[in-house]
Amino acid sequence: MQSITRRAFSKSHLKEKMVDIIAARQKEVQAFKKEHSNTVIGEVTIGAVMGGMRGLPGMHYETSKLDAMEGIAYRGHSLREVQKKGPKTVPNGEPIPEGVLWLLLTGEFPSESEMKAFKEEIYQRGQLSKEQEKLITSFPKDMHAMTQFSAGVMMCQPDSHFAKAYQSGVHKSKYWEATYEDALDVCAKASRIASIVFHNKYGDNSKVPDRDGALDYGANYANQLGFKDKNFWELMRLYITIHA
C-alpha cells in the first residue's frame, strides 16, 4: 500500500474560502429566519403524510435542483453548462468530479490552481488504513454490495472530526467546520471502499489495483475497478458528475 503524508487540510484554500462563505450565509440565514419564521409555505394532509410526505416542503437547500422540464441544475448551472464549464483532465472531454464537488460547496467553478490543489487534497484524504482495508476485504461474498459499502463507511467513524468536536463541546456556529472535514473525507474514501467491495463481489479482492495520485477521482475509481480503457474513464467522470 502506498505511503501518504497527510497535510494540514484545515489550512487548505477551499477551507479558507468556505470560512468567508459560511460566515456570510449564517448571517443571511439568521436574517431570513427572523423575517419569515411565521410564514406558511404549505398545507399538510393525511394523504400526503401517508404517501411518504409526497409534495410537502420539508427542507431548505440550494446545492441542486430537479425541474420536471429543465432537468437537473447544480448551483443554478444546468448539467450541460457543468459539462461545458467544469474542469477537465482531457481537453474538451468530460468534467471531473472534484470540480463538481467544488461547485456544489462554493457555488463557483474553481480556477486551474485551485483545482490542482483540491485534486491533491482529495487524493490524500482518500487513503484507508491497512486495518480498514483488511476488514472490508473480509466481508463474505454473499453480503449485499451496499451493505458492505455502508459498513465500510461506518468503519471510518473513529476518525470523525465531528464526533471529536461534539464531544469537546464545540459551539453550534462551528459545527460546519468538523462537518466539512468529515464530508470531504467520506467523499474521498468512498471510491476506495467501493472498489474493494466490487472486487469482493465480482473479482479477486487480493488484487485490487492501488490508487494512483496522477489520476483524477473518476479515472482513479475506474482504474481501481480494473478498467484500463481511457474511454471508460471518461464515462466514469461523466457518470459521477451527473449523479453528484
Kinemage of the C-alpha trace (Angstrom):
@kinemage 1
@onewidth
@group {chain A} dominant
@subgroup {mainchain}
@vectorlist {calphas} color= white
{ca met a 1} P 0.000 0.000 0.000
{ca gln a 2} L 1.228 3.472 -0.818
{ca ser a 3} L 2.554 5.680 1.953
{ca ile a 4} L 0.851 9.073 2.120
{ca thr a 5} L 1.950 12.067 4.155
{ca arg a 6} L -1.159 13.919 5.275
{ca arg a 7} L -1.213 17.704 5.141
{ca ala a 8} L -2.939 20.149 7.485
{ca phe a 9} L -6.165 20.201 5.496
{ca ser a 10} L -7.689 22.812 7.777
{ca lys a 11} L -5.423 25.316 6.019
{ca ser a 12} L -6.443 24.322 2.501
{ca his a 13} L -7.537 27.001 0.057
{ca leu a 14} L -11.063 25.592 -0.110
{ca lys a 15} L -11.382 25.674 3.688
{ca glu a 16} L -10.259 29.306 3.737
{ca lys a 17} L -12.794 30.103 1.045
{ca met a 18} L -15.557 28.314 2.934
{ca val a 19} L -14.865 30.328 6.094
{ca asp a 20} L -15.950 33.513 4.303
{ca ile a 21} L -18.851 31.836 2.510
{ca ile a 22} L -20.240 30.225 5.666
{ca ala a 23} L -19.919 33.405 7.730
{ca ala a 24} L -21.939 35.351 5.157
{ca arg a 25} L -24.519 32.587 4.761
{ca gln a 26} L -25.012 32.222 8.525
{ca lys a 27} L -25.917 35.921 8.760
{ca glu a 28} L -28.223 35.631 5.755
{ca val a 29} L -29.997 32.571 7.150
{ca gln a 30} L -30.468 34.189 10.556
{ca ala a 31} L -31.982 37.294 8.966
{ca phe a 32} L -34.225 35.206 6.698
{ca lys a 33} L -35.439 33.096 9.601
{ca lys a 34} L -36.150 36.164 11.706
{ca glu a 35} L -38.188 37.783 8.936
{ca his a 36} L -40.100 34.724 7.729
{ca ser a 37} L -40.247 32.344 10.710
{ca asn a 38} L -44.075 32.528 10.825
{ca thr a 39} L -44.638 32.345 7.071
{ca val a 40} L -46.813 29.420 5.983
{ca ile a 41} L -45.366 27.569 2.985
{ca gly a 42} L -47.649 24.564 2.610
{ca glu a 43} L -50.603 22.509 3.709
{ca val a 44} L -50.283 19.081 5.311
{ca thr a 45} L -52.897 16.449 4.524
{ca ile a 46} L -53.303 12.898 5.761
{ca gly a 47} L -52.957 11.671 2.180
{ca ala a 48} L -49.611 13.424 1.762
{ca val a 49} L -48.315 12.059 5.060
{ca met a 50} L -49.447 8.516 4.301
{ca gly a 51} L -47.961 8.843 0.835
{ca gly a 52} L -44.458 9.367 2.200
{ca met a 53} L -44.596 13.165 2.581
{ca arg a 54} L -45.021 13.487 -1.172
{ca gly a 55} L -45.161 17.102 -2.302
{ca leu a 56} L -44.589 18.558 1.158
{ca pro a 57} L -41.789 21.116 1.588
{ca gly a 58} L -39.607 19.872 4.419
{ca met a 59} L -36.115 21.158 3.791
{ca his a 60} L -34.320 24.251 2.530
{ca tyr a 61} L -31.356 23.558 0.270
{ca glu a 62} L -29.711 25.189 -2.724
{ca thr a 63} L -26.918 22.937 -3.975
{ca ser a 64} L -29.050 21.331 -6.679
{ca lys a 65} L -32.485 21.472 -8.229
{ca leu a 66} L -34.524 18.937 -10.190
{ca asp a 67} L -37.025 20.569 -12.519
{ca ala a 68} L -39.582 18.491 -14.395
{ca met a 69} L -38.933 20.452 -17.597
{ca glu a 70} L -35.375 21.776 -17.278
{ca gly a 71} L -33.796 18.759 -15.612
{ca ile a 72} L -31.014 18.863 -13.020
{ca ala a 73} L -29.070 22.009 -12.157
{ca tyr a 74} L -26.123 22.427 -9.794
{ca arg a 75} L -25.953 25.838 -8.138
{ca gly a 76} L -28.054 27.289 -10.942
{ca his a 77} L -25.987 25.683 -13.709
{ca ser a 78} L -27.600 23.076 -15.960
{ca leu a 79} L -25.771 19.797 -16.465
{ca arg a 80} L -24.915 20.951 -19.977
{ca glu a 81} L -23.286 24.056 -18.527
{ca val a 82} L -21.405 21.972 -15.973
{ca gln a 83} L -20.265 19.668 -18.755
{ca lys a 84} L -19.003 22.658 -20.724
{ca lys a 85} L -17.510 24.823 -17.956
{ca gly a 86} L -16.297 22.234 -15.436
{ca pro a 87} L -12.574 21.424 -15.030
{ca lys a 88} L -11.373 18.583 -17.250
{ca thr a 89} L -8.455 16.200 -17.492
{ca val a 90} L -8.984 15.531 -21.193
{ca pro a 91} L -9.232 18.741 -23.290
{ca asn a 92} L -12.857 19.171 -24.439
{ca gly a 93} L -13.669 15.999 -22.519
{ca glu a 94} L -15.936 15.299 -19.566
{ca pro a 95} L -15.819 17.295 -16.309
{ca ile a 96} L -14.053 15.716 -13.356
{ca pro a 97} L -15.891 15.020 -10.082
{ca glu a 98} L -13.547 17.195 -7.998
{ca gly a 99} L -14.653 20.263 -9.962
{ca val a 100} L -18.337 19.476 -9.416
{ca leu a 101} L -17.777 18.996 -5.676
{ca trp a 102} L -16.062 22.389 -5.536
{ca leu a 103} L -19.016 23.934 -7.399
{ca leu a 104} L -21.556 22.379 -5.035
{ca leu a 105} L -19.669 23.659 -1.987
{ca thr a 106} L -18.829 27.178 -3.160
{ca gly a 107} L -21.268 27.982 -5.949
{ca glu a 108} L -18.307 28.718 -8.226
{ca phe a 109} L -16.185 26.839 -10.743
{ca pro a 110} L -12.589 26.501 -9.493
{ca ser a 111} L -9.552 28.064 -11.135
{ca glu a 112} L -6.830 25.828 -12.536
{ca ser a 113} L -4.604 26.338 -9.488
{ca glu a 114} L -7.492 25.731 -7.091
{ca met a 115} L -8.382 22.526 -8.898
{ca lys a 116} L -4.822 21.242 -8.844
{ca ala a 117} L -4.566 21.700 -5.069
{ca phe a 118} L -8.045 20.280 -4.445
{ca lys a 119} L -7.369 17.160 -6.509
{ca glu a 120} L -4.274 16.503 -4.408
{ca glu a 121} L -6.218 17.071 -1.203
{ca ile a 122} L -9.000 14.681 -2.182
{ca tyr a 123} L -6.446 12.055 -3.175
{ca gln a 124} L -4.618 12.283 0.149
{ca arg a 125} L -7.851 12.212 2.138
{ca gly a 126} L -8.897 9.059 0.292
{ca gln a 127} L -6.438 6.631 1.828
{ca leu a 128} L -7.824 3.898 4.074
{ca ser a 129} L -5.767 2.373 6.854
{ca lys a 130} L -4.446 -1.163 6.444
{ca glu a 131} L -6.865 -2.300 9.136
{ca gln a 132} L -9.847 -0.724 7.351
{ca glu a 133} L -8.927 -2.349 4.033
{ca lys a 134} L -8.402 -5.710 5.737
{ca leu a 135} L -11.805 -5.551 7.422
{ca ile a 136} L -13.648 -4.600 4.225
{ca thr a 137} L -11.839 -7.346 2.313
{ca ser a 138} L -13.006 -9.863 4.924
{ca phe a 139} L -16.711 -9.353 4.147
{ca pro a 140} L -18.381 -12.505 2.814
{ca lys a 141} L -19.040 -12.650 -0.917
{ca asp a 142} L -22.758 -13.185 -0.434
{ca met a 143} L -23.162 -9.997 1.628
{ca his a 144} L -25.044 -7.372 -0.412
{ca ala a 145} L -22.718 -4.825 -2.012
{ca met a 146} L -24.488 -1.849 -0.422
{ca thr a 147} L -24.304 -3.499 2.984
{ca gln a 148} L -20.560 -3.902 2.500
{ca phe a 149} L -20.230 -0.308 1.336
{ca ser a 150} L -22.245 1.052 4.267
{ca ala a 151} L -20.208 -0.970 6.736
{ca gly a 152} L -17.014 0.241 5.084
{ca val a 153} L -18.042 3.855 5.553
{ca met a 154} L -19.016 3.208 9.175
{ca met a 155} L -15.552 1.775 9.837
{ca cys a 156} L -14.159 5.256 9.260
{ca gln a 157} L -16.196 6.676 12.175
{ca pro a 158} L -13.323 6.565 14.697
{ca asp a 159} L -11.599 9.216 12.544
{ca ser a 160} L -14.645 11.515 12.604
{ca his a 161} L -13.779 15.163 13.177
{ca phe a 162} L -17.377 15.942 14.137
{ca ala a 163} L -17.516 13.249 16.808
{ca lys a 164} L -14.395 14.659 18.447
{ca ala a 165} L -15.586 18.268 18.135
{ca tyr a 166} L -19.018 17.448 19.533
{ca gln a 167} L -17.551 15.600 22.488
{ca ser a 168} L -15.321 18.590 23.225
{ca gly a 169} L -18.338 20.912 23.323
{ca val a 170} L -17.838 22.885 20.122
{ca his a 171} L -20.290 25.759 19.619
{ca lys a 172} L -23.126 25.197 17.134
{ca ser a 173} L -21.843 28.010 14.930
{ca lys a 174} L -18.702 25.921 14.384
{ca tyr a 175} L -20.429 22.621 13.616
{ca trp a 176} L -19.857 23.241 9.930
{ca glu a 177} L -16.056 23.022 10.234
{ca ala a 178} L -15.956 19.448 11.523
{ca thr a 179} L -18.844 18.510 9.214
{ca tyr a 180} L -16.875 19.895 6.286
{ca glu a 181} L -13.839 17.780 7.199
{ca asp a 182} L -15.911 14.611 7.577
{ca ala a 183} L -17.824 15.245 4.351
{ca leu a 184} L -14.643 15.606 2.306
{ca asp a 185} L -13.107 12.555 3.977
{ca val a 186} L -16.146 10.412 3.158
{ca cys a 187} L -16.286 11.661 -0.446
{ca ala a 188} L -12.584 10.931 -0.857
{ca lys a 189} L -12.671 7.459 0.717
{ca ala a 190} L -15.898 6.326 -0.958
{ca ser a 191} L -14.221 5.316 -4.220
{ca arg a 192} L -11.646 3.141 -2.459
{ca ile a 193} L -14.299 1.472 -0.321
{ca ala a 194} L -16.497 0.854 -3.372
{ca ser a 195} L -13.546 -0.540 -5.332
{ca ile a 196} L -12.738 -3.113 -2.670
{ca val a 197} L -16.422 -4.064 -2.394
{ca phe a 198} L -16.585 -4.519 -6.183
{ca his a 199} L -13.683 -6.959 -6.101
{ca asn a 200} L -15.179 -8.706 -3.066
{ca lys a 201} L -18.333 -9.405 -5.056
{ca tyr a 202} L -17.188 -9.773 -8.629
{ca gly a 203} L -13.422 -10.182 -8.762
{ca asp a 204} L -10.347 -11.094 -6.762
{ca asn a 205} L -10.075 -8.936 -3.638
{ca ser a 206} L -6.413 -9.874 -3.271
{ca lys a 207} L -5.647 -7.966 -6.482
{ca val a 208} L -7.361 -4.605 -6.029
{ca pro a 209} L -5.348 -2.039 -8.033
{ca asp a 210} L -3.635 0.680 -5.995
{ca arg a 211} L -4.831 4.252 -6.093
{ca asp a 212} L -2.884 6.497 -8.461
{ca gly a 213} L -2.129 10.074 -7.404
{ca ala a 214} L -1.642 11.118 -11.022
{ca leu a 215} L -5.294 10.420 -11.863
{ca asp a 216} L -8.422 12.419 -11.130
{ca tyr a 217} L -11.173 10.950 -8.967
{ca gly a 218} L -13.225 9.435 -11.801
{ca ala a 219} L -10.279 7.856 -13.594
{ca asn a 220} L -8.825 6.632 -10.313
{ca tyr a 221} L -12.071 4.913 -9.385
{ca ala a 222} L -12.405 3.243 -12.792
{ca asn a 223} L -8.787 2.125 -12.642
{ca gln a 224} L -9.265 0.619 -9.174
{ca leu a 225} L -12.261 -1.297 -10.504
{ca gly a 226} L -9.853 -2.812 -13.031
{ca phe a 227} L -10.843 -0.860 -16.159
{ca lys a 228} L -7.886 0.467 -18.157
{ca asp a 229} L -9.814 1.801 -21.159
{ca lys a 230} L -9.497 5.606 -21.077
{ca asn a 231} L -12.847 5.958 -22.824
{ca phe a 232} L -14.354 4.191 -19.834
{ca trp a 233} L -12.521 6.631 -17.579
{ca glu a 234} L -14.277 9.457 -19.410
{ca leu a 235} L -17.593 7.686 -18.964
{ca met a 236} L -16.942 7.328 -15.231
{ca arg a 237} L -16.107 11.034 -14.936
{ca leu a 238} L -19.425 11.899 -16.569
{ca tyr a 239} L -21.369 9.282 -14.583
{ca ile a 240} L -20.147 10.577 -11.216
{ca thr a 241} L -20.684 14.181 -12.323
{ca ile a 242} L -24.343 13.729 -13.225
{ca his a 243} L -25.014 11.690 -10.080
{ca ala a 244} L -23.407 14.200 -7.718
